[in-house]
Structures are given as structure tokens and as C-alpha cells.
Amino acid sequence: GMKLTGTVRFPKPDAVWGEGIDEKVSLIPMEAPTTMKWTEPLKTPKKFGVIQMKKQLKRKLGPLLLQPYYEIRNRFAEIIQEAIYEDLPKEHSNWIVIPFGFSKFSTKEDYVQVPHIDLLRKADIATLLQHYKIWSQDFLEFLAKNNHVKTAALAHYNGNVEQYAMEMLTLDYTMNIWIPTEPVQAWPLAFTTGHQCDETRTMTPSPDMDDPHKYLLQSESTSNDWYTRWNMQTDEVYVWDSRTVAHTAVKRGDGTGERSAISCVLMIVHQNEELLPPITSPPADFLCYTERVLKIMTKSHGSTAESLLAYMGYHRLCDDPPTAQPPSPSNV
């Protein structure tokens, strides 16, 4: 096959975000995709892959992409969420799909030319709620839309979704999906498995983002194998494991040309039925938000924070977290 090369940037160990050493990499073209279940690429040794979109999904997404961003954001999440639900085997009918972290990329400024892994390897639900502030808003918004979550949180946790999620939900998959909105001719996305990396650093991309990512440092000893789907089409989807796969935009030639894509991160979780605490009597009427969430929301939305929380389905501040009552001694 043809030899493809490009340039990526490796940050210096103590660098400011965005500074680094540009290094030439060779790219290995990925095979043409086939239709497969969304979680399939996550089960391969590399934990990334490209899949062929089903026709009905393509039909739904086409018209959507012409809409303004805020319209796209929620509808895109819902469409992808539905598509993944349709794919889940019967024995996982209790799995919950939660999308967060949406992006519509179409400008140069958005290309991240630094190889990075979006989530920390040990990231669990608590990490996402507590260390990824922007994403935790999306997360809470989509949790509140799930009837199963809502019912359980109201009945067992006095409406405290955050505590419910941290104690009751088990994380099965974290996955990124990325769909080009026009064929990719420039700045292709490329992937390598995180465990190949000699060294990573945890860095926060910018002061207003408090989301820790892992960055690959330049490695003296090994050169990673970088994979990309050459000339990727709009009915193809990249899927990768958010906790282990490093990805980067690759500059080809003089870096002219643009690419445009829509992407999001999803979590697939399920509830540990056997761990549910006793029902709080009577069940709470409304979901509540914690002080922590109010603080995050106020920082980004000022005085509209509370009405925004209400719009998301959270209508009051949580009281002290309900504690499991010790069983009362029986009057024997």
C-alpha cells in the first residue's frame, strides 16, 4: 500500500498546553469498515476501529447536520443513544447509555495535534462527576432523562442522582465516537494503543477546562504505530475506548485544508440491583442537585444556574445525603 506520513506534536514534560516537539509519524491505513455492533471495536486488542454506519442512522443524521449547533447537540446524542440501545443484546437490557462531551469540529483551532487519551485509565463514575466539570453537567442531564435512574434515585436516594450514580452504577464501557460530516481529506484522526506509550502526563488543556487528559510524551525508544482510515467517508464511524486509546489530528503536508466532524463520548453503565439501599419513605418528589454541582453551574452560567438545573430535571438542593438507617431493634 501507499506510505502515508504526517506530523504530530509531543508536549515537553513540563510544557504549557499546546507547546511541544513536532515529529514525523507514518500512518497505517485501516481496513474498509463493515457494519458491526457499536461495542465490537472495544473488544479487540487495539480497542479502536472504524465501523460502517447502518442506513437508517445515516438517514437520521443527514438532515440534522444542517441545523445550528445547539439543536444538533441534544438530538445527536439521542440518535446515537437509540442506535446503541438497538444494538445491545437482550441479556444487557438493563444497560444504560449516557452520552456526554459533544463537539462539532469544523475549524482549524479545534484540531488537537497532540496525542492524548480523553479519560484517565482509572476513571470511574465518581471521577467523571468530580473531575470533569464540563462533562459532569452533560452526564447529570442525561442521567435525569433516564426513567430507571430517576425512579431509583427518588425511591432510594431521596432524589440525589449524583450519590446514586456513584454508589449504584457500574461502568461497562467508555467510548468515543467520531463521524465526519464530509469526506476527510485533511488533518485525519489517527490512533495508537495507550499501552504502547512509554510515558504519559496528565494535563488540563486550558484554564477554563478542568478536565484532566493524558498526553503522550515523545518516546526515544519506541515509535508508535498510528492507524487512520484513509479518505474516510460520512457513513463511517470511528469508535474507541476513551480510557486507553490515544488519538491525535495529523498534519499532512503544509496543513492546508479542513475537516469537519461531529463526536461525543458515551458511557455504558448498569445498576447493581443487589446493592440498592432501603427505600426512603416516602420517595422524594423531585431530583436534587448537590452543592458541588450548583457551584460548577454557577461558575459557568451565573445567576441562571438554578433555572438551568430545573430545566435539566433537578428542582432543589439536596439535603444532607440520606444515610442508611441502622435496623431498629425489634421489640422482642
N, C-alpha and C positions, 0 to 999 in steps of 0.2 A: 504493500500500500504506500501512498504518498507519505512523506515525512513532514509532520506539522511541528512548527515551533512557535514559541511566543515568549513573552516576558511577564514574570510576576515579581512582586516586591516582598522581600522578607524584612520585617521590622528588626531594628537593632534591639538587643536585650533591654536596654533602658530607654528606648526611644519614645518620643512623643508619638501619639497616634498618627499614622499616615507616613511617617518617615521611615526610610529603610533602604535596603540594597536591592537594586533591580537585577534579576538573574534570569538567564535564558532557560526555558524548560522545553522538553519535547513532549508532544501530546500524542496519546494513543487513541485512535478513533474507536468509539463504542459501536457495537453491532447495531444493525437496524432493529428497532423495538418491535415487540409483539404485544398483544393485549394480555394482561395478566392481572392478578389481584394487586391492589394498592400496596399491601404489606409484603409482597413477594421479594422486591429488591432488598428489603431489610433483613431477610433471612439468608441472603447469600453471604459468603465470606467477606466480600468487599463492603457490604451494607449500603450500596448505592446502585442505581441503574436508571435506564430510560424505558418508559412503557408507552405503548400505543393507546391513545385515548379511545374510549368507546364512542360510536357515532352519536348516541343521544346526548352525551356530555358535550361533545363538540357543538351540537345544535343549540344547547342551552347557553354555552359560553360565548358563542359568536356575537349575538346582539348585545350581550352585557358589556362587552369590552368597549363599546362605543359610548357608554354612559360616563358621567363625571365620577371622579374617584369615590366620593362618599357613598354614592349609590352602589358602586361596584363592590365596595368593601364587604358589606354585610351579605349581599346576595351571593357573591363569590364564595364566601365562607359557607353559606348554607348549601350551595350547589355541590361543593366538594364534600361537605359533610354527608349529604344524601348519597353521593356516589360511593363513599367509603362504607356507609351503612349497608348499602345494597350488596356489597362485596363480602361482608362479614359472614362467616359460616354460622349455621344455626346454633352450634354449641356455644357461640360467643354472643348470643342475642342480648346479653346484659352489658356488653361493652358500650362505653360512652365515648363519642368522638368530639373533641374540643379543639376548634381552630383558634389560633391567635397569631399576632405578628404578621399583619398583611402588608404587602408592598406592591406598588405598581411602578416598575422601573422604566423610565424612558429617557433619562438624561445622563450625561457623562458623569455628573457629580455623584451619581448613585453607584457607580461601579466600584466594588471593593476589590482592589487589585492586590490585596494582602490575603494569603491563605489563612483561613480561620475556621474554627468549629463553633457553631452557634451556641451550643449549650455545654456546660461543664459535664464531664463524664459521669459525675456522681449526682447530677441534677435529678431531683425528685420533685414531687408536687410542692413540698414546702419551699424548696429552693426557688421554684418558679414564682410562687406567690410572694416570697420575701426579698428576692434579689433581682428580679427582672420587673422593674416597676411599670414600664410602659406595657409590657406583655401581661402583667398580672391584671390590668384593667380588662383587656380582651378576655382573659381567662375567666374572670368573675362574671363578665357579661354573658358569656356563652354557658357557663355553669347554671346561671339563673334561668336560662331558657330551657333547660332540660327538666322535664316533669319529674323524672325519677329522683334527680338530685334535690329538686325543690321540696318534694314530699318528704324525703328522708331528713333533710336539714330542718324543716319545720317541725317534724314529729320528734326527732331525736336530739337536735342541737339548738332548739329554741330559735331557729332561723339563721344561725351562724354558719353560713356556707363555707367560709374560709376554714374554720375549725373542722367542719365535716369533711372537707376535701383532704385536709392534711392527715386526719386520723383514719378515714374510711376508704379512700380511693387508692387503688394500686395502679401504678403506671405500667402499661404493657409496651407501648411504643411511643417514641417521639420521632416525628418525621417531617421533613421539609418537602414541599412540592413546588415546582417551578415550571411555568408554562410560557413559552414565547408567544407574544401576540403578533409577531411577524417572523418569517424565517431568520435564523441567526446567521448573520454574515460577518459581524464584528464583535469583539470583546466576548468570545464564547466563555461559558462557565466550564470550569474543569474541576475534577475531583481526585482526591487521593485518600487512602485509608489513614485515619488518625494514628494508628499504632505504628505506622512507618516513621512517624516523626521522632527525631532524636530528642527534640526539646520543644516545649510549648511554653508560652507565658499567658497568664490571664490578664487581660487589659480591658478597659472600658473604652469603647470607641470615641466618645466625646463627653464633655462635662454634663450635657443635658440628658445623656443616656446613661442610666446606671445599670446597664445590662452587661455583666461580665461575659466576654467571649474568650476562647483560647486562640492564640496566634502561633503559627509555626515559625520558628526561628530558622535562619539559614543553617543548613547542615553540612558540615565538612565531609562527613563520611559516606552518607548515602544520598543518592538523588532519588526523589520520589517518582513513582510512576503516576503521571497525570492523565486522566481519561476525559475525553469530551465527545459529545455526539456531534459529528461534523455536519454543518448545514442543517441544523435541527429545524423541524417544521412545527407549525402551530397546533398539530394534533398529536404532538409528542410531549411527554411529561417527564421531567427528572424527579426521582423520588430518592431521598437519602435519609440516613439516620442522623438526627440533629445532634446526638451526643458524641459520635465517634468519627464522622466523616468531615475532612477538611475540604473546603471549596474556595475558589477564587475566580475573579474575572481575569482573563488572559489578554494582554495587549498583543495584537498581531500587527506586524509592520509598523507604520507610523501612528497607529492608534486612531486613524480616521474611521468614520462610520459609527453607527449607533446600533444598539439592540434594545428591544423593548420586551418586557415580560411581566407576568403577574405571579406572585408567590405567596405562600403562607406556611406557617409551622402548625402541625397538628399533634395533639396528644390523644392516644387511645388509652382509656383507663377503665377499670371496673370496680364495683363496690364490693368490699369484703362483707358479705351478708352476715357472717357469723360473729362479726365484731361489734355490730351496732349496739350502742348503749341503750338503756331502757328508755321508753317513750317519755318525753317530758309532758306533764299533764297540765292543762290541755295543750295540744300542739300550738305553736306560735301562729299568728295570723300572717305575718309578713317576714320576709327575709331581712336580715340586718347586716350592716357593714361594720367593720372594726375601726378603731381609732386610726390604725395604721393605714387603712385604705382611704379613710377620709383625708388624712394628711397628704397622701400621694395625689389624690384627686384635686385637693385644694391647691397643691403646688402647680399642677398643670392647668386647672380650669378656674381657679379663683373662686369667686362667690357663687358660681353656677354649679359647683361640685355637688351639692346636695340634690339639686333638681336632676342633675345628670345621673346620679346614683339611683334616684327614684325611677327614672326612665329605664335604667338597666334592670330594675326589679328589686332594688334594695331601699326599703322605705324608712328605716330607722337605724339608730346607732345601737350596736349590740350592748346588752347589759353585761355584767361580769359573766365570763363564759360559764355555762352550766357545768357543775361538777357532778360526777357520778355520786349519787347518794349512797352511803353505806346501807346495806339492808337493815331495816328496823328489826330489833329483837322481837321474836314472836312471843306473844303473851301466853306462855305455856303454864 
